[in-house]
Every structure is written in structure tokens, then in C-alpha cells.
Amino acid sequence: MLLDTIFAPFVKERPICVMARAVLERLLDAPRIDALFARTAQQQYTRELLFSSLVQLMSEVVLGVHPTVHAAYQANKASIGVSTTALYNKLDRVETGVSAALVRDSAALAEPVVKALRASHPRWLPGYQIKVLDGNHLATTEHRLKELRGTWAAPLPGQALVVLDQQRMLITDAFLHEDGHAQERRLIAEVLHHVQADDLWIEDRNFCTRALMFGMAQRGAVFVVRQHGQLQGELLGRPVRKGASRSGAVYEQPLLVHDPERGETMRVRRITVKLTEPTRNGDTELHILTNVPTRRASAAQLARLYGKRWPIGVSREGFITQLVQVQPRPTDASLVA
């Protein structure tokens, strides 16, 4: 089983952990993971080292059983049965599509468990399936590549966008890119393929683009997104005070957003929170754009709704950014292990 080394001490002292172990072993079942790899991988294939062995090693590193991949390899050397070179070659060349499929497959397995345990959270806004879209660059490494040892530049190994299902508190999708220096917006087209009617997407300003806003509206979804400085529009009338949130007074004003590529115009609600305390960047106002109808939520409700997204980045930072490996495109010599 993949989780023997992780849960053995807990099972001995706390029988309830047997239940947790059963659930997690179902999520990380080795034959299932290897089958997922076989049907998802396009270039890499298995000769000696199973993909499930990689997942086991990375799980032990991420969850603190071992401090490094090498230490995890030494502890499992007999069962792995390949050299460290073969291990790193395969780990470094895991395709982004395989990593994303692993995230989605785990979510699909966990969802009925959450439902059976009646562990779903109340929806932040009734009538909508709420999803939080967030992204980050995967953490840099202290190991310096030979080509970069003479410069202060830090290479970024990749970036990931993740989607959190608020009601079930599950990460349901991951969108990955090998270029850690590319903008997150390059993955927007992939995100739109997963947008459905009656979704409510909460996003930071990096995702405040015409392509995403118009694309979501066309698919019958709504959004709550912080306005990016590069996205301008035509303000109508004057801002009207609509109440207050814990962060400050809330104002609302209509905004027309023009999309020259589509030749379309969208009217959105521009919600402004006059902050009682400035942000770490010195901002004294927070502008939020949304196409949620007024009858479904007030400006103050939506301001509070946007504020709820902040803790999400902290809670999912560790596991996803380390377990999902984003690396350069493989060479022919590294496709087999």
C-alpha cells in the first residue's frame, strides 16, 4: 500500500485513522494510478519503474516522512528497483497532462466520500456552484543549475492554476505550464473548457481579462474578480454607497466593458471597497467586477464573498505545488524508466 509509512504510527495509537487510511488508500491505489498513467501519458511509458512508485515517493516527501526525494528513494530502494538516475529521469519528465489527470481522478473519487459523510459546506451564495480559481509559480529550488551559477536569476520550475470546489473543499482541476516565467493568462483557454452554466468563479486580478469574463458569460456562468489596472471600461453615473463589509464601506457603480475582438460590450457591476486599512501594496481601495445579478446578491455580499478567497491559497499551497511536478518537455532519451 502506498501509505504504509505515513499512517502506521497513527493506526497503532488512534483506530479512527484506519478509516482515514482506507479512504486515502482508495485515492492512491497503485493499480488505479498506473492505469491512469497508461491511458493518459502520450510520450512516457513504463518499463521498470511504475508511476505509482513516483507518487508514493512524492507523497512521503510532501507529507514530511522524508526530507527529500533522495531520502525517500534510499528508504524504498529495494522495492523501487532502479537507479537514482532512472528515478530522476522519470520524475523530471512526468507530463503535465498526467499530473492534471491525477488531480481530477482523485477529486472524482473523493466526492462521493464527502457526500456520504455529509461533509459538504453550505454554499457561499445559494444557487451557484462556487469555484475559486487561483494560481502560483511552483517553488524555486536552492540547487543552482550550472548555466545559472554566475547570475542571481532564480529559475522557476513551472506554474499551476488550480480550481477549488468551495462546497466540497476539493481541488477538482489543475492547469499546468512548464514555463514558470509565462503569464498565468496563457492557461485561460483551458480554464474556459471547464466552465459550466450556473458556476460562480471567484478570481484574483491576474484573471481579470476580457477573454475570461466574456467567455464565462457566454457559457452561462458568473464571476467575481478583482479589477486589473489594465482592464478599463466606461463608468456610468456615480458610485452609490451600498453598505459595508469588515474591510470598509462598499460602493457600487455600473461599468461598460468593451471587447474589440468580439465587437461586444458587457455591463458589469463595479463594487468598490474603501479599505479601513491599506493593503500590503498600499492600496486604499479594492475594485471588484461581477456579472452576478443584483437580485441574487448585494454589493456588500459580493465584497464579503471575494474576501473569503484569501485563505484558500495557504491551505492548498504545500501538497499540490510539490506533488504536481511541472518540468521541461522530455527528450527521447528520458522517456523510459
Secondary structure, 3 states (H helix, E strand, C coil): CCCHHHHHHHHHHCCHHHHHHHHHHHHCCHHHHHHHHHHHCCCCECCCCCHHHHHHHHHHHHCCCCCCHHHHHHHCHHHHCCCHHHHHHHHHCCCHHHHHHHHHHHHHHHHHHHHHCCCCCCCCCCCCEEEEEEEEECCCCCCCCHHHCCCCCCCCCCEEEEEEECCCCEEEEEEEECCCCCCHHHHHHHHHCCCCCCEEEEECHHHCCHHHHHHHHHCCCEEEEECCCCCCCEECCCCEEEEEECCEEEEEEEEEEEECCCCEEEEEEEEEEEECCCCCCCCCEEEEEECCCCCCCCHHHHHHHHHCCCCHHHHCHHHHHHHCCCCCCCCHHHCEC
